[in-house]
Every structure is written in C-alpha cells, then in structure tokens.
C-alpha cells in the first residue's frame, strides 16, 4: 500500500495536469492520486476524482485530505511538476523528520503590522506556499475551515492551513532543495492563475490580517 497520497487540483490547465500525472506515476515512491477538477470531466486516468462545476479553489484539497487512506498527504499545484524520479521519496523523508509541521518548497512570513504577508528566507517559516506541501494527515484534525463569507480567505488556503497548524509561529519548513527540483509549467495567465491577478497580494494580506485579529 502507498504511504502518501497526492491530491491534485486542476483548473483550465489540461496539458499541465497530464505532464504532472505522468511525472508522479514515474516516481520511485508512487503516490496514490486524488483529483479535484474545477473545470471539466477529465480524469487523466485517476480513479478517485471529484468534479466541481465552478472554480472552487484549492481549498478543496484540504477538505479531502482527512479522508485519504495513507498517513501522509502531498498537495502540488498544476503549474509545477517533479523534475526527477526521487522527488516524492525525498520530500516524504524530509517531512518525516518534522512530523508535526508542514514541509513545503517555499515559505513566507507573517508581520504583525502592514504589510502582513512578507518574504521569508528558506528554512523555518510561518506560512508555507501551497505550490507544494507535504504533511501528516492528522494535522487536519485540529484545523477548522476558514470563514466562507470572505472570498480571500477561501482562496488563501495555504495561509489558513499554515497559520492554523502553526498558530503563527515559524514551525514549518520551506526547503530550497525541493524548490530547485520542481519544473515550472505554464501558469495560464490571470484568468487561470490566482497569483497573476492584480488583487492577489491584497487578498493575502487581508487573510493574514483577519487571522491576526480573530484567530491568534
């Protein structure tokens, strides 16, 4: 039985998803795959798939994560893919060294005053970017959903997940080595990629501000 499940979210990047699925199936440690398709009914041969008739955003993967059958979970965006066959094995080994935290390819910090969302060196980080995360399934047991009346909160799933797990402390690990081993795939422009939308950074700052005011 597999030791890790990769939950994939697709939105209008079908070529990317095909390449990502092929790369994951070619790993020395092959993860179980779960797909959330926010665009159409393609599955890329993935047996466990959820179809959403609107762009439900990446938060869906954290809603599914508590129900995976493996102890470890990986999330990976559809604008990157592993650059070598040992990637999943090494990411899993790194995460096992810090079982109570989230391992990521990149991280950010949290300011207590504006701007709330800021850059962070590699290593310990308060916020891990959702481009790639690896964590133990049990972390989800103590993480609630963000307030759904705030669209920015719903979209900033990595901020919510990181801050709820770490309670605002730099306990997560952003690994430069993992980041360097990811291959960038096309982002698809501002109609596809949230990070390319003009209001994206403002939404992230709003998400951090809300957490500091209401959850810390």
N, C-alpha and C positions, 0 to 999 in steps of 0.2 A: 504494500500500500504506500502511496505517496506520502511524504512528510510535510509538503507545503502545497497550498492552493494559490494560484494566481487569479485574481479577479480583474477582468478586463472590461473597460468601458469604451464603447465605440460611438462616435458621433461624426458622420459625414467624412470619414477617412477610411474607406474600404480597402484601398491599396495598402495603407499603413498597417491595418489590422491583419491582413494576410501575411505580411512580412513578419510582424510581431509573433503571430501564432506559429509560423514556421520556425522562428528562432527559438521559441520556448520549447517546442517539441524536439529540437535538436540538442537540448541541454544534457549534460551528463547526469544531472538530477532533474528529471522531467516533472514539472508541477501538474497537479490537477488543474483544469481550467474551468472557470465560470465566466460567462459573458453577459454583460448588460449592453444591449443595443438600443440606443436612443434615437435611431434614425429609420431603420428598415428591418427586414426579417432575415438578413444574412446571419449565418452561424459560423462560417469558416470551419465546419466540421466539429465544433464544440458541442458536446451532448447536453450540457446544462446551460441553458440560456434564458434570459429574461428580456422581453421586448416591451419597450415603453414608447407610446405613440407621441411623445414630445421630448424635448431635451430636459430630462430630469436631473441632469448634472451628475457630477462624480460622487455625490453623497450616497448614491445607491449602493456602491460597493461596500460601504461601511454598514449599511443596513443588512447586507447579505453575509458579511464576514462572520458573525457569531454562529452561523448555521453550516459552516464548512465542516468537512469530516476530518480534516488534518489539523494538527496542533498549530501550525504556522501558516501565516497569510502573507501574500505579496500583492501589492497593487502597483500597476505600472500603466502610465498614460499611453495613449495610442499615437504619440509623436516621438517616441523613443523605442529602441529595442536593444537587447543584449548584444554586445559586439563579439562575444566568444562563448564557447560551449561550457565553460566552467563558471559562468557568471552567477547562475542561480545557486549552485553549490557554495560558492564563496560568500554570496550575500546571506545565505542561510547560516553558514558557520559564523559570520560576523554577528548576526542577530542573536545567536545562541549565547554569545559572550555577554550580552546585555539583555536578558530575557524580560526585564520589567520595563523596557523602554522601546522606542521606535527607531529602527535603523533606516536611514534614507541616503539618497545620492546627493542631496543638498539640503541646506538649512538656512533659517533666518532667525532674527532675534526679535524680542518684544520690548519696546520702550514703554515707560510709564507715563510719558507725555508725548504730544505730537512731534514727529510722525511715529505712530505706534508700531508700524511694521518696518523693519530695517534689515540691512545686510548683516551677515554674520560670518565669521571665519569658519573654516572646516573644523569638525570636532563636535564638542558639546553644543547643542542648540536647543532653544525653547520651541521653535516651530520647524517642523520638517516639511519639505515640499512634497506634494503628492505625486510628482513625476515618477518616483519610485519609493515605496515604503515596504518594510518587512517587519512583522510584529507577531507576537503570540496572540492567538485567538482570544485568550482570557482577558486581554486588555479591554476588550469591548464590553465586558460585564460591568464596568464602572463608568462607562461613558454614555451620557444621555444624548438625545438629539438636540441640534441647535433650534432656536426659536424660528419656526417656519414662516412667521409673518415678516421676517427680514430676508429678502432675497439674497443680500450679500452674505448672510450667514450660511444660507443653504449652499451657495456656490463655493465658499471658502472652507471646504470640508477638511483640508489638511490643517488649517488654522484651528478649527474647532477640535478636531481629534487630538492634535498635539497639546493644546492648552488644557484640555480636559484630563488627559492622561498625566501630563507633567505638572499640572497646577501652576503653570507659569515659570517653572524652574528649568534651567538648561540641562535636562536629564536625557535628551535624545542625542543620537549620534548621526551626524552628517558626514559621510565618508567620501573623501575626494577620490580615492581609488575606484570606488563603484561608479562615481560620476564619469570618470575618464573612460570607463569601459562601456558606456552607453553610446549607441549610434543615434544621432538625431534624424528624425523623419520629418517630412513636410508638415507644417503647422496648419496650413489650410486657410490662412487669412483671418481677419477679425470676425467674419461671420461664423467661423468654426471654433477658433481658439479664444477662450476667455482672456488669456494673458495678453492678447493683442488688442483687446477692446479698450477704448480710452478711459473708461470708468473702473477698470480692473483694480488698479492700485488703490483708488479711493475706497472701493468696496472692501479691500483687505484691511485698510486702516480702520474702517468702520467696524469690521468684525472684531479686530483686536480691541478697539475702544469699548465695544459692548461687553466683551468678556471681562475686561478690567473693571468695568463699572458694576457688573451684575453677577459675575461668577467667581471672581478671585477670592 
